[in-house]
Each structure stands twice: as C-alpha cells, then as structure tokens.
C-alpha cells in the first residue's frame, strides 16, 4: 500500500466527511491542509462539485480540485444496509464526522448522532443545516443564494450601487459558514481533549451568516429602544476612488489618518472643517466627507495617489481584477501559488496554506482524489478482510477507480 507522509498541527485527527458541494468540503479541506486525515465519503455518482467548472477529465473540475485537495475518497452506496454498516465501521475510530444532508435524510439513513455515538462515544458529530431547529424555516433547503438573500447581502449591494439587488460574486455564505464550522470542530476537539467526551454540533447557515452581517450592521438597532436605523453608515459610502487613470482602494477612518491626509494634500480648510474633525462628525456627514476626499484623488494618477498615501503613512493600494490578483507580485514572491503535478490532471495551480508556523508547519502533499480512489485502502485500514472488501466492490456497494 502506498503511503503519503502528512504533517501539521492536526496530524493524527481523522475526519469522516460525508458533506457535499462547498460548506463541509471547504471546512474539511482546511483541516486536511493542517494535516488531518480526511476521508471523503461520496455517493457512487460522486460529489456534485466534480462537474462544476472547466475540466480536463470528467469528474475532476476546477472547483473540485480547488476545494478537495489533501483528502482521500471512498465511494459508498449508503442506501444499502451494507453500505451503512461500512460507514459505521469507518466511524468507530474516527475523531470527527461531518455531513450537510437534511436532518430527515440522516434519520432515514440511520446516521444520527445517537447512531454514531453508539459505535464511538467520543466522536465529534457535526451537521450543517440551512436553518436552526424550532423556526418556520427548519425543513427548507438552503443554498448560498437563499442564505445571502435572507441575510440582506443583495439588498446591501443595491443600496450601495443604486442598482438592482445582486449576490456577492463569491459563495460568501458557504465559505463563511465553512470557517465557523471548522472553528466549532476544533473547539469540540479541544473540549474532548479536556473531558474525554464527544458531542453533536449543528451549524445553521442562516443564523451563522446573520450573526456575521449584523455584527457590522445592527448599528442603531443595537439599543432598545433603537437609536436609529440598522446599517453601518460608512460602509454605504466607501468605494474605490476614481483617479486619472484607474482606481484607488484606501481607508481614512481615524482622526489622525484624516488629519495626515489633509496635511498631505494641503487642504488646511478641510482640516479645520468641523464636519470632518471627529469620527462621530464624519459619520453624520459621511457623503460630504467622501466627496471631499475623492475630489483630491481624481486630480492624480493611481501611482501618484499611492505615493502620496505612502509618504503620509496611510493605507492605500491599487484596485485589482481577478487577473491582477492571480498575477500579483507579492503573492508570487511569497510562494502563495504552487504548481503541482496531479496524477491524472497534469500540472495544476493551487493556493498555499497562507498561515506561517514556527512549529508544526502544515504539509499535505495529497492531491484532490479521483472518485473512489482510496476505497480499498480505507476499508483495509478500517479492518475489513480482503474477501469482504472484494465482495463489496463486486456487489456495487462501494466503488473503486478502474484498474
């Protein structure tokens, strides 16, 4: 059996990941990046993300490659009793189990927390749901679009641009919830290390993203009775500023920053303007403040603006498009992009783990797996006898990569 050496702070943690699409898989990829042994449990047809985006070979799309590196794949028919028993066998020695099927589906499959904790009381059982139990939405399906909509992100975009509502062009609900999911898993593992006890965790996407958005935008609604409308006023005025030849991304928020900007631009009159003298006053006159700043920036090129900000020790950078981001010299120089050789997909470009570690530096050279690529190895490690593994393969209960 071929072995791959994996290192990192999560080395020795085994995750049985039954989740699909993006929330769960992105969270478990982050864990795989940090050294966890992530077993990706797929249906016989594979995760839907295998067909999302351009591809060289079927079921190995760009989206799948970018969100499933470092994992091992086993394909199981979980609707079959023997398939369910096989999954339970994997969970006997696992540390974490992750899923994002609906609650009723997990009950039908016989894969609830009660079912898994009977075979492994110490398991950390993590479910991603659309909506928390007890509310009128609890049984509704959830996707990034519906969660973004409920959490007002398209409405915020419309308010910002005076145009029709638009989703943010990144799966923010999915990816944000994935970060919270990983945080919850790690906290539960720490609790288990202290107490020896596993537990069940549910992460509802709606409530998770709502908390994220409202931590910024409760604003006057923070108080009872309210001290004004919800909505952080500065966020509706800030935008990249037009220059003579492009755009500048900058921030002027503290009193000291604003003072240095007026000094750098020679605007003693605006430095003395009571409307802009404090953060509280600027918030009350936020549109006028940004117009005054932008009237100075539009006289200069982007390079001249950046020079001005640098001399005043103020934060500013040029506006990137996606091509600029991929070609950014800082990312290139810091080794952010890695060219790796995939056994079937050839040379592919991946992003590196962005964190730096003085100890336990992550290293996971595993590629994003083919569907069922590791089925035989995983079952062997779980203690199944070779004849039993061959019987599961022959009967179509599990799938392997054709030899």
C-alpha positions in Angstrom: 0.0 0.0 0.0 1.4 3.4 -1.0 1.8 5.8 1.9 2.0 9.6 1.9 3.6 11.5 4.7 1.4 14.2 6.1 2.4 16.7 8.8 0.7 19.6 10.6 -1.0 20.5 13.8 -3.9 18.3 13.0 -1.8 15.2 12.2 -3.5 12.2 13.8 -7.0 13.6 13.6 -9.3 11.5 11.3 -12.3 13.2 9.8 -15.1 11.2 8.1 -16.6 13.7 5.7 -19.9 12.9 4.2 -20.7 16.5 3.2 -21.1 17.6 -0.4 -20.8 20.7 -2.6 -19.0 23.5 -0.6 -19.6 24.3 3.1 -18.5 21.0 4.5 -15.9 20.2 1.9 -14.2 23.6 2.2 -14.1 23.2 6.0 -12.6 19.8 5.8 -10.1 20.8 3.1 -8.8 23.5 5.6 -8.4 20.7 8.1 -6.7 18.5 5.6 -4.3 21.4 4.8 -3.4 21.4 8.5 -2.6 17.7 8.5 -5.9 15.9 9.3 -6.7 12.6 7.7 -9.9 13.5 5.8 -11.8 10.6 4.4 -14.2 11.9 1.8 -17.3 9.7 1.7 -19.0 10.1 -1.7 -22.1 8.6 -3.3 -21.4 6.3 -6.2 -22.0 9.1 -8.6 -19.6 11.5 -6.8 -19.9 14.9 -5.2 -21.7 17.5 -7.4 -18.7 19.8 -7.4 -16.8 17.3 -9.5 -18.7 18.7 -12.5 -18.6 22.4 -11.6 -16.1 24.4 -13.7 -13.7 23.6 -16.5 -12.1 20.2 -16.6 -9.6 18.1 -18.5 -11.1 14.8 -17.3 -14.7 14.0 -16.3 -15.5 14.5 -12.6 -12.2 16.4 -11.9 -13.4 20.0 -12.4 -11.5 23.1 -11.3 -13.9 23.7 -8.4 -13.4 20.2 -7.1 -9.7 20.4 -7.4 -9.6 23.7 -5.5 -11.8 22.6 -2.6 -10.9 18.9 -2.0 -7.1 18.7 -2.0 -5.4 16.6 0.6 -8.3 14.2 1.0 -8.9 10.5 0.3 -12.0 9.4 -1.5 -14.2 6.4 -0.8 -17.5 5.9 -2.7 -20.3 4.1 -0.9 -23.9 3.3 -1.5 -25.3 4.5 1.8 -28.8 3.5 1.0 -27.8 -0.1 1.1 -27.6 -1.7 4.6 -24.1 -3.0 3.9 -23.0 0.5 2.8 -24.3 2.0 6.0 -22.5 -0.7 8.1 -19.3 0.1 6.2 -19.6 3.8 7.1 -20.3 3.0 10.7 -17.1 0.8 10.6 -15.1 3.9 9.5 -16.6 5.9 12.3 -15.5 3.5 15.0 -12.0 5.0 15.1 -12.8 8.5 13.6 -12.5 11.7 15.6 -14.9 13.8 13.6 -17.9 13.2 11.3 -19.3 15.9 9.1 -22.5 16.0 7.0 -24.8 18.5 5.4 -27.8 16.4 4.4 -31.1 17.3 5.8 -32.0 16.0 9.3 -34.7 13.7 8.0 -32.3 12.2 5.5 -29.8 11.3 8.2 -32.6 9.7 10.2 -33.7 7.6 7.2 -30.1 6.5 6.7 -29.7 5.6 10.3 -26.8 8.0 10.7 -27.9 10.3 13.5 -25.6 11.3 16.4 -27.3 8.6 18.5 -26.4 6.0 15.8 -22.8 7.1 15.5 -22.2 7.7 19.2 -23.2 4.1 19.9 -20.2 2.9 17.9 -17.9 5.7 19.0 -18.9 7.8 22.1 -16.0 10.1 21.6 -16.9 11.2 18.1 -17.4 14.9 17.3 -20.6 14.8 15.1 -21.0 18.0 13.0 -24.1 18.8 10.9 -24.5 21.8 8.6 -28.2 22.8 8.2 -29.8 25.6 6.4 -31.8 26.8 9.4 -31.8 26.1 13.1 -34.4 23.8 14.6 -37.5 25.4 16.1 -38.2 28.0 13.5 -40.5 28.0 10.5 -37.6 27.5 8.0 -36.1 24.5 9.7 -37.0 22.0 7.0 -36.4 24.2 4.0 -33.4 23.6 1.6 -30.6 26.1 1.8 -28.0 27.3 -0.8 -25.7 30.2 -0.9 -28.2 32.3 -2.9 -31.0 31.8 -0.5 -28.9 32.5 2.6 -27.3 35.6 1.0 -30.8 36.9 0.2 -32.2 36.3 3.7 -29.1 37.9 5.2 -29.7 41.1 3.2 -26.5 41.0 1.2 -28.1 41.6 -2.2 -30.2 44.4 -0.7 -27.0 45.9 0.8 -25.4 45.8 -2.7 -28.4 47.5 -4.2 -28.3 50.2 -1.5 -24.6 50.7 -2.2 -24.9 50.9 -6.0 -28.4 52.3 -6.5 -29.0 49.3 -8.9 -30.9 46.1 -8.8 -30.0 43.6 -6.0 -27.1 41.4 -6.7 -25.5 38.5 -4.9 -21.8 38.9 -4.0 -19.8 37.2 -6.7 -18.3 34.7 -4.3 -20.1 32.0 -2.3 -19.8 34.0 0.8 -22.5 32.2 2.8 -20.9 28.8 2.1 -17.4 29.8 2.7 -18.1 32.0 5.8 -20.1 29.1 7.3 -17.2 26.7 6.5 -14.9 28.8 8.6 -17.3 28.8 11.5 -17.7 25.1 11.1 -14.0 24.4 11.3 -13.8 26.7 14.4 -16.6 24.7 16.0 -15.0 21.4 15.2 -11.6 22.5 16.6 -13.3 23.8 19.8 -15.1 20.5 20.2 -11.9 18.6 19.8 -10.3 20.8 22.5 -13.3 20.1 24.8 -12.9 16.4 24.2 -9.2 16.5 25.0 -10.1 18.1 28.3 -13.1 15.9 29.2 -12.9 12.8 27.0 -16.4 13.5 25.8 -17.6 13.7 22.2 -20.7 15.7 21.2 -23.1 16.8 18.5 -22.8 20.2 16.9 -25.2 21.8 14.5 -24.2 24.8 12.4 -27.2 26.6 10.8 -26.2 28.6 7.8 -28.9 31.3 8.1 -28.1 32.1 11.8 -24.4 31.9 11.2 -24.3 34.4 8.3 -26.9 36.6 10.0 -24.6 36.9 13.0 -21.7 37.8 10.7 -23.7 40.5 8.9 -25.4 42.0 11.9 -22.2 42.3 13.9 -21.5 45.1 11.4 -24.9 46.4 10.7 -27.0 46.3 13.9 -25.9 50.0 14.3 -28.8 51.9 15.9 -30.8 48.7 16.4 -28.2 47.6 18.9 -30.1 49.6 21.6 -33.6 49.3 23.0 -35.3 51.5 22.1 -33.3 51.9 18.9 -31.0 54.9 18.4 -31.6 54.9 14.7 -31.9 52.6 11.7 -29.7 49.5 11.2 -26.9 49.8 8.7 -23.3 51.0 9.3 -23.3 54.3 7.5 -19.7 54.4 6.4 -20.0 51.1 4.5 -22.5 52.6 2.1 -20.2 55.4 1.1 -16.9 53.8 0.9 -15.8 52.6 -2.6 -12.7 52.6 -4.7 -12.0 56.2 -5.7 -11.5 57.1 -9.3 -8.1 58.5 -10.3 -6.9 60.0 -13.5 -6.0 56.5 -14.8 -7.8 54.0 -12.7 -9.0 53.4 -9.1 -7.5 53.6 -5.6 -8.5 51.5 -2.7 -7.9 53.3 0.6 -9.2 54.0 4.1 -9.3 57.1 6.1 -11.1 56.3 9.4 -9.2 57.6 12.4 -8.9 61.2 13.3 -5.1 61.0 12.9 -5.4 59.4 9.4 -7.8 62.2 8.2 -5.5 64.9 9.6 -2.5 63.5 7.8 -4.4 63.3 4.6 -5.5 66.9 4.7 -1.9 67.9 5.5 -0.6 65.8 2.6 -3.0 67.4 0.2 -2.5 70.9 1.5 -6.2 71.2 2.5 -5.9 73.3 5.6 -9.5 74.4 5.0 -10.9 70.9 5.3 -8.6 70.1 8.2 -10.4 72.9 10.0 -13.9 71.9 8.8 -15.9 70.9 11.9 -17.9 68.4 9.8 -14.8 66.2 9.4 -13.0 66.9 12.7 -14.0 63.7 14.5 -15.2 60.2 13.6 -18.7 61.0 15.0 -19.0 64.1 12.9 -17.7 62.4 9.8 -20.3 59.7 10.2 -23.0 62.4 10.4 -21.6 63.9 7.2 -20.2 60.8 5.6 -21.3 61.5 2.0 -19.7 65.0 2.0 -16.5 63.6 3.6 -16.0 61.1 0.8 -16.8 63.7 -1.9 -14.1 66.0 -0.4 -11.5 63.2 -0.3 -12.3 61.9 -3.8 -12.1 65.5 -5.2 -8.4 65.3 -4.3 -7.7 61.8 -5.6 -9.3 62.3 -9.0 -6.7 65.0 -9.8 -3.9 62.4 -9.6 -2.9 59.2 -11.2 -3.1 56.0 -9.2 0.6 55.9 -8.8 0.7 59.5 -7.6 -2.1 58.7 -5.1 -0.2 55.7 -3.8 2.9 57.8 -3.4 1.0 60.5 -1.5 -0.5 57.9 0.8 2.8 56.2 1.4 4.6 59.4 2.3 1.8 60.2 4.8 1.9 56.6 6.1 -1.6 55.9 5.1 -3.1 52.7 3.7 -3.8 52.5 0.0 -3.5 50.0 -2.8 -4.5 49.8 -6.5 -7.7 48.1 -7.5 -7.2 44.5 -8.8 -9.3 42.5 -11.2 -9.1 38.7 -11.0 -6.2 38.6 -13.5 -4.3 41.2 -11.5 -4.9 39.1 -8.3 -3.5 36.0 -9.8 -0.5 37.9 -11.2 0.1 39.9 -8.0 3.9 40.2 -7.4 3.5 39.9 -3.6 1.7 36.6 -3.9 4.2 35.4 -6.4 7.2 36.3 -4.2 5.7 34.8 -1.0 5.1 31.5 -2.7 1.3 31.8 -2.5 0.8 29.9 -5.7 2.1 26.3 -6.1 2.4 24.4 -9.3 1.7 20.7 -8.5 1.6 17.6 -10.6 -1.7 15.8 -10.4 -1.5 12.1 -11.4 -4.4 12.5 -13.9 -4.9 16.2 -14.4 -1.3 17.2 -15.1 0.1 20.5 -13.9 -2.4 22.5 -11.9 -2.0 25.7 -9.9 -3.1 25.7 -6.2 -3.0 28.2 -3.5 -0.8 27.6 -0.5 -1.8 27.4 3.2 -1.5 31.2 4.0 -0.6 30.9 7.6 3.1 30.6 8.8 4.0 28.4 11.7 7.2 28.4 13.8 6.4 24.8 14.8 4.1 22.0 13.3 4.2 23.6 9.9 1.5 22.0 7.7 2.5 19.8 4.8 -0.1 17.7 3.0 1.1 16.6 -0.5 -2.1 14.6 -1.3 -3.9 15.6 -4.5 -7.6 16.0 -4.8 -8.8 12.4 -5.2 -10.4 10.6 -8.0 -13.8 9.2 -7.2 -13.3 6.1 -5.0 -9.5 6.3 -5.4 -8.8 5.2 -1.9 -11.8 2.9 -1.2 -9.7 -0.3 -0.9 -7.0 1.3 1.3 -9.5 3.0 3.6 -11.5 -0.3 4.1 -8.3 -2.2 4.7 -7.3 0.4 7.4 -10.7 0.0 9.0 -10.1 -3.7 9.5 -12.2 -5.2 6.8 -10.9 -8.5 5.4 -9.8 -8.6 1.8 -12.5 -11.0 0.7 -15.2 -8.7 2.3 -13.8 -5.7 0.5 -13.8 -7.6 -2.8 -17.4 -8.6 -2.2 -18.5 -5.0 -1.5 -16.8 -4.0 -4.8 -18.3 -6.9 -6.8 -21.8 -6.2 -5.4 -21.6 -2.5 -6.3 -21.8 -1.3 -2.6 -18.6 0.6 -2.9 -16.7 1.9 -6.0 -13.1 2.0 -6.8 -11.0 3.5 -9.6 -10.9 1.1 -12.5 -7.5 -0.6 -12.6 
